[in-house]
Amino acid sequence: MAKESALSQEEKQSLKLNNFIFHIIIAKNDTPEYLDAVQLDASQETFFRDRILDTCEGTQYSFKDKENSNFVENCKNIVSGDEEGFIKESRKIASDFCKQHKGTMSDGVFIISKISIVSSGKTIPLVALLKVDHSKVYQYKQKKDEKGHIEAIITEIKNSFVEHKSAVQKWAIIDSSEHFLWDILARERSSSSEVADYFEKFLEASPRETPSKLTQKSVSTVFQWARNLDKDLIPEGATPPDYRHRAIQYMHTHDDFETESFVKAVVADQDKTRRAKARKLLEEELVKVGISGQTFETKPGSVPFSKNKGTIKTAENVTIQWPGKGDAQESGILVEELGKNDFVVTIKTTNVTYPD
């Protein structure tokens, strides 16, 4: 069964670079300057591996027409081919990238790498693409004059890029093996959600799920997870609707979803040990449902208003409900478990009315 999640931490740690090349992008030129090989020492390979690991989070995309896509065919040939075939297909992909981004791209390099990860006990081949901008880098030399004064002479190093992920403008991971439910994980530096239209057109893909759907899915996943959470990991007086409320609040206060900050916002607990355990469990649940590792624009309006209410129902069929302006305790409701099948619900209020 195909996996819905992005790459897990274990899968990321298993990532290997099998083939690597980049071609030079000059904005004013119609075609790239093609290279035949790139020599990397150990530290440089680590740098590029780290940059590729940065690409393992993004929006999930599906190919629009997988059977007839030239881009898909290029990726399949890279995965199944030898070194010579890899270079040949990398040139085709770089050329198409230039054509699709003419007038919108800056000088830099376009990296194509055949990588592999271990997932579910199998080695899965993937293709990684990165567009890295050229950066202005200076070097200086010291010059001593006749009086012994030392002067620095600064010169610019041409065609350079720095070892920092901020230099990566666009990135994508492509799975042509159908091991994952998604075909592509993609992201751009200028946006933490969906990629620009021309990059999407180059990839011949569209988002697998809408931001509204992902927002709803994130909130509902938190609630279902909280309902099944071990009581020893829930702070005294807290209820599952409290976790859902914090998930909804996150969507209102953040323009874009990011897994780590979402988990921190949802699991609030003064007990550090209990908090760490609960956060780890929520992260694992988000991986299972395919939310973890995705980035998308939050759509709080897509969550029905009724979902922002806290509700408790007792064995005696008594329902207690409060608005989603805070957790249960902030609304004056305290739930205590005294023992097996023995609960006490306390409501503290300044007034009681009896509506029609």
C-alpha positions in Angstrom: 0.0 0.0 0.0 1.4 3.4 -1.0 2.6 5.7 1.8 0.8 9.0 2.3 3.3 10.7 4.5 6.3 12.8 3.5 9.7 11.4 4.4 10.1 10.2 8.0 13.2 11.0 10.1 14.5 7.5 9.6 14.0 7.7 5.8 15.9 11.1 5.7 18.8 9.6 7.7 19.1 6.8 5.1 19.3 9.2 2.2 22.2 8.6 -0.2 23.5 10.6 -3.2 24.0 8.1 -6.1 24.5 10.5 -9.0 25.0 14.3 -9.0 25.3 17.0 -11.6 24.4 20.6 -12.1 24.1 22.8 -15.2 24.7 26.5 -15.2 21.7 28.8 -15.6 22.3 32.3 -17.1 19.1 34.3 -17.2 19.8 36.0 -20.5 20.5 32.7 -22.3 17.9 30.4 -23.8 19.7 27.2 -22.8 21.9 26.2 -19.9 25.6 25.7 -20.0 25.9 22.0 -19.7 28.5 20.2 -17.6 29.6 16.6 -18.0 30.7 15.9 -14.4 31.0 17.5 -11.0 33.7 16.5 -8.6 32.7 16.7 -4.9 34.9 16.1 -1.9 33.5 14.7 1.3 32.5 18.0 2.9 30.9 19.2 -0.4 28.9 16.0 -0.7 27.7 16.5 2.9 26.7 20.1 2.0 24.6 19.1 -1.0 23.1 16.1 0.9 22.0 18.5 3.6 20.5 20.8 1.0 18.6 17.9 -0.5 17.4 16.9 3.0 16.0 20.5 3.2 13.8 19.6 0.2 12.1 16.7 1.9 9.4 18.9 3.3 6.9 20.7 1.0 3.6 20.6 -0.7 2.5 17.2 -2.0 1.8 17.2 -5.8 0.4 14.6 -8.2 1.3 14.4 -11.9 -1.5 15.7 -14.2 -0.9 13.2 -17.0 1.6 10.6 -15.7 1.3 8.3 -18.7 2.1 11.0 -21.3 4.5 13.3 -19.4 8.0 13.9 -20.8 9.1 15.0 -17.3 7.9 11.7 -15.8 9.7 9.8 -18.5 12.9 11.7 -17.8 12.7 10.9 -14.1 12.0 7.2 -14.8 15.0 7.1 -17.1 17.3 8.6 -14.5 16.1 6.1 -11.8 16.6 3.1 -14.1 19.6 4.2 -16.2 23.4 4.3 -15.9 25.7 7.3 -15.4 25.7 8.2 -19.1 21.9 8.0 -19.2 21.7 10.1 -16.1 23.7 13.0 -17.7 21.6 12.8 -20.8 18.3 13.0 -19.0 19.6 15.7 -16.6 20.3 18.0 -19.6 16.7 17.5 -20.9 15.3 18.4 -17.5 17.6 21.5 -17.2 16.7 22.6 -20.7 12.9 22.3 -20.0 13.4 24.3 -16.7 15.0 27.1 -18.7 12.2 27.2 -21.2 9.5 27.3 -18.6 11.2 30.0 -16.4 12.5 32.3 -19.1 12.2 35.9 -17.9 11.6 34.9 -14.3 14.8 33.2 -13.2 18.1 34.5 -11.9 21.6 33.3 -12.6 22.6 30.1 -10.8 22.9 26.4 -11.1 20.2 23.7 -11.6 21.1 20.6 -9.7 19.8 17.1 -10.6 20.6 14.2 -8.3 19.6 10.5 -8.3 19.1 9.7 -4.6 17.8 6.7 -2.7 16.2 6.1 0.7 15.3 3.1 2.7 11.6 2.9 3.3 9.6 -0.1 4.7 12.7 -2.2 4.3 13.2 -1.4 0.6 15.6 0.9 -1.2 13.5 3.5 -3.0 15.1 5.6 -5.8 14.1 9.2 -6.1 15.1 12.3 -8.1 16.0 15.5 -6.4 16.0 18.9 -8.2 17.3 22.2 -6.8 17.7 25.6 -8.3 20.5 27.4 -6.4 21.1 31.1 -7.0 24.5 32.6 -7.6 25.7 34.6 -4.6 28.0 37.6 -4.5 31.1 36.4 -2.7 34.2 38.5 -2.1 37.8 37.5 -1.2 40.5 39.8 0.1 44.2 39.9 0.0 46.5 41.8 2.2 49.0 44.3 0.8 51.7 46.1 2.8 52.9 49.5 1.6 56.3 51.1 2.0 55.4 52.5 5.5 54.3 49.1 6.7 50.6 49.9 6.5 48.4 46.9 5.6 45.7 47.4 3.0 43.0 45.0 2.0 42.3 44.5 -1.7 38.8 43.1 -2.3 37.8 41.2 -5.4 34.6 39.4 -6.3 34.6 35.7 -6.9 32.4 35.0 -10.0 29.9 32.2 -10.4 29.8 31.2 -6.7 27.1 30.0 -4.3 27.2 29.9 -0.5 26.8 27.0 1.8 23.4 28.1 3.2 19.9 26.8 2.4 18.7 30.4 1.8 20.5 30.2 -1.5 18.2 27.4 -2.7 15.4 29.1 -4.7 13.3 26.1 -5.7 13.4 22.4 -4.8 11.5 19.2 -5.5 11.7 15.5 -4.7 10.2 13.2 -7.4 9.0 9.6 -6.8 8.3 7.8 -10.1 8.1 4.4 -8.4 4.6 4.9 -6.8 6.0 4.0 -3.4 4.3 7.1 -2.0 0.8 8.4 -2.7 2.3 11.7 -3.8 4.5 12.1 -6.9 6.3 15.2 -5.9 7.3 17.2 -2.8 8.0 20.7 -3.9 8.6 24.1 -2.4 10.0 27.6 -3.2 12.0 30.0 -1.1 9.6 32.8 -1.7 6.6 30.8 -0.5 6.1 28.2 2.3 3.0 26.8 0.6 2.3 26.2 -3.1 4.9 26.8 -5.8 4.6 29.4 -8.6 2.5 28.6 -11.7 5.5 28.3 -14.0 7.4 25.9 -11.6 4.2 23.9 -11.3 3.9 23.9 -15.1 7.5 22.6 -15.4 6.7 19.8 -13.0 3.5 19.0 -14.9 1.7 18.5 -11.6 -1.0 20.0 -9.3 -1.5 19.9 -5.5 -2.7 16.5 -4.3 -5.0 18.1 -1.7 -6.3 21.7 -1.3 -5.1 23.9 1.6 -8.7 23.8 2.9 -8.8 20.0 3.0 -5.4 19.9 4.7 -6.5 22.5 7.3 -9.6 20.4 8.1 -7.5 17.2 8.1 -4.9 18.6 10.5 -7.6 19.7 13.0 -9.6 16.5 12.9 -6.4 14.4 13.3 -5.4 16.3 16.4 -8.9 15.7 18.0 -8.9 12.0 17.2 -5.4 11.7 18.5 -6.2 13.5 21.7 -9.3 11.3 22.3 -7.0 8.2 22.3 -4.1 9.8 24.2 -3.0 8.0 27.3 -4.5 9.8 30.3 -1.1 10.0 32.0 0.0 12.3 29.2 -2.9 14.7 29.6 -2.5 17.6 32.1 -5.0 17.6 35.0 -8.3 19.1 33.9 -7.5 19.1 30.2 -9.8 17.6 27.6 -9.5 16.4 24.0 -11.5 19.5 22.7 -8.8 21.7 24.3 -6.2 20.2 21.8 -8.6 20.8 18.9 -9.2 24.4 20.0 -5.4 25.0 20.0 -5.1 23.5 16.5 -7.9 25.8 15.3 -6.2 28.8 16.9 -3.0 27.9 15.2 -4.7 28.1 11.8 -6.0 31.6 12.7 -2.7 32.9 13.9 -0.4 31.4 11.2 -0.5 32.1 7.5 1.3 28.9 6.6 1.3 25.4 8.2 4.6 24.1 9.5 4.7 20.8 11.4 7.1 21.6 14.2 5.4 24.9 15.2 2.0 23.3 14.9 2.9 20.5 17.3 4.4 22.9 19.8 1.2 25.1 19.7 -1.2 22.1 20.1 0.7 20.3 22.9 1.0 22.9 25.7 2.0 21.4 29.1 4.2 22.7 32.0 5.5 19.2 32.6 8.5 18.9 30.2 8.8 15.1 30.2 5.0 14.6 29.6 5.0 17.3 27.0 8.0 15.8 25.1 6.3 12.4 25.0 2.9 13.8 23.8 4.6 15.9 21.1 6.5 12.9 19.8 3.2 10.9 19.6 1.4 13.7 17.8 4.3 14.0 15.3 4.0 10.2 14.6 0.3 10.5 14.1 0.8 13.4 11.6 3.3 11.3 9.7 0.7 8.4 9.5 -2.0 10.6 8.0 0.4 12.4 5.6 0.3 15.8 7.2 3.8 15.9 8.6 6.3 17.5 6.3 3.7 19.3 4.2 3.5 23.0 3.9 0.3 24.8 2.9 -1.6 28.0 3.4 -3.8 27.7 6.4 -7.6 28.1 5.8 -9.2 28.5 9.2 -12.5 29.4 7.6 -12.8 25.8 6.2 -13.2 24.4 9.7 -16.9 24.4 10.6 -17.9 26.7 13.5 -19.3 23.7 15.4 -15.9 22.1 15.5 -14.7 25.0 17.6 -16.9 24.1 20.5 -15.9 21.9 23.4 -18.3 19.1 24.2 -18.5 16.5 27.0 -21.1 13.8 27.1 -21.6 11.7 30.2 -22.9 8.1 30.6 -26.1 9.6 31.8 -26.5 11.3 28.4 -25.9 14.7 29.8 -24.1 17.0 27.4 -21.9 20.0 28.5 -20.8 22.4 25.8 -18.7 25.5 25.8 -17.6 28.0 23.1 -14.1 27.7 21.6 -12.7 30.8 23.2 -10.5 28.8 25.5 -10.0 25.4 27.0 -12.4 23.7 29.4 -10.8 25.1 32.6 -10.8 28.6 31.2 -14.6 28.1 30.7 -15.0 27.0 34.3 -15.2 23.3 33.6 -13.1 20.8 35.5 -13.1 17.1 34.6 -11.5 14.7 37.3 -11.1 11.0 37.0 -11.3 9.5 40.5 -11.0 5.9 39.4 -12.3 3.4 36.9 -15.8 4.4 35.8 -15.7 7.3 38.3 -15.6 10.8 37.0 -16.6 14.2 38.6 -17.4 17.2 36.3 -17.4 20.5 38.1 -18.7 23.7 36.6 -17.8 27.0 38.3 -19.8 30.0 37.1 -21.1 33.4 38.3 -24.6 32.8 37.1 -27.1 30.1 35.9 -29.9 30.6 33.5 -32.6 28.3 32.1 -33.1 29.0 28.4 -36.3 28.0 26.6 
